[in-house]
Structure formats: C-alpha cells, structure tokens
C-alpha cells in the first residue's frame, strides 16, 4: 500500500539482502516535483498529521470556549469582573493535559510492547468519545460548577486519546520516513498543531458571525450554548476521516527488526565468544559494527549471530518493562532521556502558560476589550488569529525549511534563548510598552516557540531513541512536558490574577500587572527563566540527531554486547 511505504533504514533491503547503514545513507530519498514530499509522504503526513490537527484543535479550543462559558454560566461580565473561579478554570484547562500524561505513557508503552498496529486508531476512538460526551453536557445539571465537573471528566478522557497520539504518530513517522527527510516530515506533522490552533480561531469567528444577530443585536446570550458545542464538536470531522487508515495500518519493518534486540543470549552462552578487542579494532579502523561487518566477515560472525538468536531466552519474545530498565540503566541513555524530558517540561511551562491563557493575556495587555460580550468574543478570536498568522504558524515552516540544514539542537537552543529574551522584555517593560508593542512581542514569542523548542522537543525524542523503546521514551518525554503544562494551567490564573473574562482594557492592573500573587509581569519572568534553563539543559544533555539512525547505533551496541563479549 502506497500510504504506508517505508523509506527508513532497515538491516535488509526490499529484496531481503543485508545492507549497511553506510550503504543506505548514500542513497538519495525519492523526490517529487515540489521536492518537499512524495505522494506517499503526503499520504502519510495526512493520516498522522490529521491526528495532530485534532490534538491542537481540541487542546487550544478551550482557550476560546472559556470566555463563552464565563458569559453563559456566570452571568456575563457584570461590571467587567470575572466570575469563573480561577482554580476551577485552571482545572478544566488542565484536564486534557492530565489525560495526556496517562495516554502518552500507556500508549507509548503498549506501542513498544505489542506494536504500533495494535494501538494505532484506538487512541483516536477514545478521543472521539471524549468529544461527544463534552458536547453532550446536559443543561439539566443545576450549577455551573457541576457543569464544569462534567466538562473536566470528559476532557480528561479526550486528553488520554490525544496523549496516546503523540508517541505513536511520532514513532510511525520516524520509522517510515527517509533519514535525509525525517526531520522535515516530523516537522510537517507537528506543524498541524499550528493549523489546528488557527482553524479553531477561524471557526470561532465564523460561528460568531452566524449568530451575530442573536448575540449582538438581540442580546440573546443563551445562543452561546450552541456556539461552544459546535466549536468543540466540529473536531469530529478530521477524526472520522483519519480513523479507517489508522485502524488498517500494517506493522512497520523497522520496528519489527528493532524488537528482535529485546531478546538477549544468556551470559554464559558459548556462542558469545567473539573478543571485544576485535570489535574495538574494527571501530578504530572506522568500520561500523553493522551489516557491513557481517558481510565482510563471511560466515564467521553471521553464524555467531544466528546462534545467539537461537539461544535467546524464551521469555524475551515480547518487550517487557525490564527492556526499558535495562536500556536506560546506562547513564548515556538516561542522560539523554533526562535532557529530552526536562527541556520539554520547561518549554511547556511557558508555551502552554501562554497559549492556554492567551485570552487572559490579550485582555491583560488591553487588546480584547470591547463594548459588550459579543464584541469582546469577536476581538478575542481576531487576536488569536493575528497571533497564529503572524507568529505561530510561520514558525513551524521556518523550522521545516532549516531543520536539515541547521540541525535540531541549534534550533532548540536559539529558540529557548530568544523566547527568554522576549519574555524578559515583556516583563521588564510591562508598564512602559504600549498595547501594540506587547502584542508584537507576543507574536514574536509565538514565532520563536515554533522556530525553536516547541517543534524540536517533539522531534528529537522521536529520533534519538531506538524503535524498541521509542514509544515509551517519547511518551515519557511528552508526559514530562504535559506536567509543565498542567502546572501552568493550574497556577497561571492564581499567580497572575487572570480570570475568565476581561478587564475592559485595564491591562497592567496594580504594581505587578495583575491582582494575583505576582501578577502577569511576575509570571512572564518565570517563563523567561524556564526558557533560559531549557537552553542550558539542551547544551548539557541533548544530542544532535541530524543524520543519525538510533536503530543502527542500537544494532552496533547489540553486536558488541552479545557477540563481542568474552565468554
């Protein structure tokens, strides 16, 4: 099937002949008239990317739905004061991210243990159930707080499905795309996060226009009930389109080859007699311990490999949790996991703190003020569209263009440093920069989030770990990121003093720019510190993955340990 065509490195070619990583790396990827992606690449992008479109749409639509809930369930903006309790708002915002952690860890582990095909599509079904139940909120529920409890529960379920998509879609793309285009393809599917965000804002604006007479002229704000249900429910369309291809996906050859290495010969095996000195001598001559070595050694090494495989422990026929423990017991592997997880955590503190509360930030800096509720909702949607078009979406495509030229690590470091600088400018000049200046800084921040760490923290874990642990490692890294997102969702409103409504343009209230513990200005300083720390950890613990195949490296290590040890 063209859709699931594989171009990634495997130890045997399509004809079943062994090949080295060096031989594979010399082969150019298939090309198209546009040079960006081939037909099969585009099809793969459509299926895996549709999931990320849905992910982003659902995760960020709450940013636009929240003001509507405030108006509908808490009586509008009486005297422009918020009535949606900040802690409750934070819990509802965090619900999907809480579910993400469960989905990322569980589906990542299941994908490594039982295969990508076993789980792919099931995470989408869970997400669709969450969407349906969210929009099925009964109006008979008596109080706004209980209504939000319903939303919280089903957004949590939705989050499980969305979270499960992260490690599985990333692994599938990394295991099928050509090495020389792998970073671009991962960037393409992750860029759908930007399109999902932008689409959510556009759909909100269209829905408000459709209901404009009832809302703006007749002041029938009960019609907002239909608006928010449509906002959330329209996400079912891309989910339904992409469900069947996911459920019928064949298992990937690269994953199957990698899973073979979960089986290890017994330490006392008489077949593990090749001396480590031979292995090291080959490495000192610059030869790779891969299939090229097997071919050059003729029957000698190949016979030992076949014997070692025959001697594998029967319990090793499936990937168990101890596979991850053994792999990450080595400090170099654990250090990399610490690096990918901690940088994603720090990034999401700032990224989700900004995006999940963008309506509050726009209100605080004085942009989303309006003459009535309808006008404020409209200006809020327009503000989100401008930020998405000016900064959010372009950042992804700049990354896609440069990622195979500049490398992942450089893009991540510069992205962290520039966003730290922009947050520092916003915080330091909070009372001196006008609304337009703050808006421009916020747009540039969105650009360098995506031409920076927001994209690369997703790409690097998909490339740096071998396929047999890729799902779990990527899921663990993403779960660490979502932990940061949860902290932002829960604490942003409490620390900044933001609420669910608006302030009529009174941006920068009080000494710190808000009525919370530290105000919006203090929160911006926290975001700047997180970005600066992320740059430092990237330098220390995150390797460059451009031109690197983790499965080829894992195969070399397996040969050295299981064939190159002294018996």
N, C-alpha and C positions, 0 to 999 in steps of 0.2 A: 504493500500500500504506500503510495507516494507520501501521504501525510506523515507517516512515521518512519521515513527514510533516515538512516543513520550515517553520519559522516565523522563521528568521533573516533579516536584511536581505539582499536582493539588488537589483541595479540595475534589474531588471524584475519586475513582479508576475506572478501566475499566468497572466494573460492575455497576457503579453508586452509590456505597456506600460511605458515607463520611469517610474521613481519616484525621488524624492529620499530621502535618509536622514531629512530632517526630516518628510516625509510618513509614512514608515514608523514613526518614533519616536512619532508622535501616535496610532498605532493601538494599542489595548489588546490584550494577548495573549488567546488563548482561555482560558476559565475552566471550572472544574468545580465540582461541589457542594462539594468539600473545599477548593477554592481553592489547593491545593498543586500539583497537576499534573493535566493532562488525561489521557484514555485513551492518546493517542499518546505523551504524555510518559512515562507509566508504562511503556509497552511499550519505549520507547527506553531508559529507565532500567534495565529488567530485562535487556536484552541487553548494554548497555555496562557496567552495574553488576555483572552476574554475573562479568565478567572481573576486576573489582577485588576482588570477594569471593574469587575463586580466587587472585588475586595475593596478597592479605593472608593468606589461609589457608595457602598454601604457604610464604610468606616467614617467617611467625611460628610455624608449627607446629614448626619446628626448635628453637624455644625450649623446647617441651615434650617433644620427642623426645630432645633431648640428654641429659637425666638417664637416660633409658632406655638409650641407647647406652652410657653410662658403666657402668650396672649390668650390662648384658648382656655387653659386650665387655671390660670391665676389672675384672671380678670383684666388682661391688658396691661398697659403701663400707666397705672394711676399715679399722677404726679411724677412720671418718669422714674419711678423707683422699682427695682426688680423684686419679684415675688417668688420666683423659682428658687428654692433654698439652695445655696451654693454647694453644700455637701451632697444633697440628692442629685443635683445636676452633675457633679463630679462622678458619682456612682454610675449614673446612666451613661455618661460619656465613656467611662472605663469598662462598662460591661462587655463590649465586644473585644476589648483588649484582654480582659480576664479570660474570655473564651479562647482567644488566640493562643495564649500560653498552653492551655490544655490541648488544643488542636495541633500546634506546632510540635510539641514533644511527643504526643501519642501517634500522630500520623507519620512523623519523621521516623520514629522507631518501627512502626508497623511497615512502613515502606522499605526500610532496610531489611527487616526480618522476613517478610512474606512477599516482597516485590512491589514494584511501582503499580503494576496492573491490578494487584489485589485491592489497593486502596483508592486508585485514581477514579474520580467521579463520585465516590461515596461522600467525600468532603463537601462536594457541591450540593448533594441532596440534603445534607444536614443544614447547610446554609440556606437553602430554599425553604426548608421547614421553618427556620427562624424568621425569615422574611414574611412568610404567610401569616405566622402567628402574631408578629408585630402589628401588621396592618389589620388583623382581626380583633384588635383591642376592643372589648365590649364597652359601649358607652354607659352600660348599666352599673359599672364599677363606681361606687359612690364618691370617692375622694380623689383629688389629683395625686396625692402621694401613693395611693394604691394603684392608680393607673400607671404611674412611673415604675412601680414594682413589677407590674406585668411586662412593661417595655424592657426593664432591666433583665428579667429572666430570659426573654426570647432573644434579646440582643446578645446575651451570653451564649446561647445556642448558635446563633448566627456567627458569633466570633469563633466558635470551635471549627465550623466549616471553613471560614476564611483563613484561620490559622493553619489548618491542615493543607491548604493550597500552597502556602509558602515553600516548605521544604520539598514537596513532591514536584511541583511545577519547575522549581529551580533545578532539581536533580535531573528531571527528564530533559530539560533543555541542555544542561551541561553535558549529559551523556549521549546526546544525539548531534549537537552542532559541531562543525569543524573547528579544530583548535584555533585556527587563524581568524575565525569569525565568532568564536564562542562568547567573548566579552560583549561584542556588539549585539548578539542575539539575546543574551541575558538582559542587556540594557534595553532592548526593544520591548521585551515582555514586561519589564518593570516600569517602562515609560507609560504603560497603560494606567498606572496609578495617577499620573497627571491628567490623562484623558478622563478618567472616572471622576476626578475632582472637578474638572472643568464642566463635564456633562451635568453633574449634579447642580452646579450653579445655573447653567443654561436652562435646564428643565424647571428649576425653581422659578426662574424669571418668566418662562412660558406659562407655567401654571398660574402665577400671579396675574399675568396679563389676561388669561382666560377667565379668571374670577374677579377681574378688576372692578366691574360694575357693582357686584355684590359687596366687595370689600371696601372699595374706595368711596363710592358714591352712596350706597345704601347702608354702609356700616354693618353689614351682616357678617360679623366675625365668626359666626358658627360655621360658615363655609370653609374656614381654615381646617376643619376636621377632614374634609375631602382632599384638601391640598396636601397635607403631610402624608396621608395614606397613599396618595398617588406618587409622591416623591420617593417613598421607600419601596412601594410595590413595583414600580417600573424596572427595578433591578432584576426582576424575574425574567425579563426578555432575553438578555445575553446569557443568563444561566441556563435557560431551556435550550438555546441554540447550541451551546457547547457541551451539553450533558452527554449526548449519544457518542460523539467521538472519544470522549474520555473513558466511558464505560467499555468501549471496544478496542482500546489501545493494546497492542501486543507488548510483551516484555522486551526490554532492550538488551542487546548482546553485551554491551559494556558492563551493565550491572551484573549480568549472569557470570561473566568472567571474573569480575571483582569478588563476587560472593564465594567463588571457589577458594579464595585465600583465607576464608574463615576456618577452613579445615587445616589443621596442622599435624604433621607427623609427630609420633611420640618422641620425647627427648632421647630415649635410648635406642632409637631406630638405627639399625646398622646401615641403612641407606643414607643417613645424614653424615657422610664421612668425607665430603669434599673439604679441604682445608681452607680456612679463612684467608691464608696467605695467597692462595690462588685468586680468590675474589679480589683482594686488595691489589694484587699485581695487575689485574685487568683494569681496575679503576685507575691505577697510577698511569697506565698507558692510554687513558682517556676513553676506554671502551665501556659502553653501557651494559649493565647486567640485565639485559632484556633478551628478547627472542634472537637478536643478532648473535648473542653469546651462545645460545643453544645451537643455532645453525653452524657456527664456526667450530664448535666442539664435536660435531657429529653426533654419534650415538652415545658418547660417554655421559655428558650432562643430561641429555634428554632421557636416558634410561634412569638416571637417579631421580629426575623429576617425576617420571611415571611411577617409579617405585614408591616415592614419597607420597604421592597422591593415593596410591593403593593402600598405603599404611595409615591413612588418616583415621582418626578416631570417629567411630560411627555417630557419636553424639554431635559431632561437628558438622553434620549435614545441613543444619539450619543455623542461621545467625542468631545468637543468643546475646543477652545483655552483657555477658562477660567479654564478648568481642570488643565492645566499646571500652570496657575497663582495661583490657589488655592493650588496645591501641593507644589510649590516652594515658597509660601508665608511663609512657616515655615523655620526658619533660618537653622535648621539642614539639611534640604533637599537642600536649596540654597547653604549652605556652601559646601556640597558635590559636587554640580554642578560646583561651582567656582573652587573647587580643581581639578576635572577631566578636566575641560576646560582649566584652566591656565597651568596645567602640560603638557597637550597635545600641547598647544601653544608654550611653551618654548622648548619642545622636538623637535617640527617640525622646529623651527628656526635653530637649529643645525643639525638635521637629513637631512632635505631637502636642507639646505645650503650646506651640504657635498655631498649628492647624486646627486642632480640635476646639480651640477657643478663639479662632480668627474673628468671629462675630463680636466677641467681647473686646478684642484688641482694636478692631475697627471703631467700635463705639468709644473706647477709652481715648483714642487719638483724635476723636471728633469727626470721623468720616461718616458714620451711619446714622447721624441724627436726621430727623425728619419731622414733618408737621403732624403726622398721625402714624398709627401702627402699619398701615399698608405702605406708606412712603418709606418707613424705616426698613421694612422687609425687602422692598424693592432695592433700596440703596445698599443694603447688606449683600444681596445677591450680586448686584453690579460690582461692588467692591471685591467680592471673591472672584468674579470673572476677570476683572482687570489684573488682580494679583496672579491668577493662573496663566493668563495670556502673556503678561509682561515678564514673569519670572519663573513660575512653577513649571510649565510645560517646556519652554525653551531650554531649561537646564538639562533635561533628560537628553535632548537631541544633540546638544553640545558634547555631552558625555559619550553618547553613542559614536559620534564622529571621531573623538580623540582617544577613546579608551585603548585601542590597539596601537596607538602612536605614543601616547604619554605613559601608559600603564595605569593600573588600578591604584597603586599605593600613592603615587604622586597626586592623582586627582583627589584622593581621600584627604591627604594632608592639607593641600591648599584649600579645599572646601571647608574643612574644620577651621583653619586659621582665618579665612575671610569672613565666615559667618560669626566667629568670635569677635572680630573687629566691628562688624556691623551691629551686633547686639550691644557692644560696648559704646558705640556712637549713639545708639538709640537711648541707652540708659544714662550715659554721661550728659547728653544734651537734651534730656527729656523736656525740660522747661524752657528750652531755648530754640528748639527745632519746631517749625510750624507743622500743621497737619499734612501739607503736601510733602514736606521733607521726610516726615515719619513714614508716609505711605511709600515713598521712593525707596527708603532704607528697607522697609518690609518686603518690597518687591525684589530687591537685590538679594535679600536674605533667602527668599524662596528660590531664586536662581542658583545660588551657590550651595544651597542644600542639595539640589538635584544635580548640578555640575559639581559634585562633591560626595560627601559621605552617605547621603540618603540612598544613592544608587550603588555605590561601591560596597557598603556594608552588606548589601544583598548579594552582590556578585561574588565577592571574594570567598565567602564560606561555601558557595556552590562549586568553586574551582579548586580550593586549596586542600580539600579532604577527598580521599578515595571513595569510590562509589559504595563500597560495603559499609561505610559509616557516614556517608554524605547526608542522608536524610536526617539522621539523628543529630549530627553536628550542626547542620544548617538550622534545624528546628530549635536546638538549644541556644544557638546564637540569636535567632529571631525571638525566642522566648525571653531572653535577657533584654532585648530591645523593647519588647512589649511591657516588661516590668517597668522600664523607664517611662513608657507611655502612660502606664497606669498611675505612676506617681504624679505625673504632670496633670492627668485628668482629675485626680482626687485633690491635689494640693493647689492647683493654679488659682481657682476662684477664692479659696481660703486665704492664700498668701497675697494675691493681688487685689482682692476686694471686688472682683468682677462678678456679675450676676447673670441672669438670663435675659435681661432686656437691654436697655440702653440708658444713656445718661443725657440725652439731649445735647451731646456735643461738649459736655463738661470734661473733656479729656484732661488728664493730669490733675485729678482732684487731690487735694491735700499735699503734704510735703513730699510724699514719695510717688505721686501719680496714682492714687487709689486709696481706698479705705481699709485694705486688708492689713495683714501683719507687716508686710514690707512694701506693698503697693506694686503696681506693674513695673515700675522702674527697678525695684529690687529683684523681681523675677527675671527681668532681662539681664541683669548682672549674673544671676545663676545660670541662665542659658549660655552666656558668654564663657563662663568658667567651664561648663561641661564641654563646649566645643574645643576650648584650649586643651583640656585634659585628653580629649579624643585624639587630637593631633599628636600629643606626646606618646600615647599608648600605641598608635599606629607605627611611629618610628621604632618603638621598642619591640613590638610583638607581632606585627602583621607583615607577612612576606609578600613580595610581588608574585603574581600568578600569571602574568602575560607569557605565553609560550610554554607554560608548564602543564604537564599532564599528571595529575596526582595518582592516577591508576598505574601509569608507567613507573613512577617512583615507588609506589607501594609494591609492585611486582619485583622490582630490584631488591627491595628490603626483604621480601619474602624469600627470594632466591638466596640471599646472603644468610638469612637466619636458618633456613630449613635445608639448604643444600650445601652452604658454605661453612657449616659448623663442624668442629672436630668431634667425632663420635666418641 
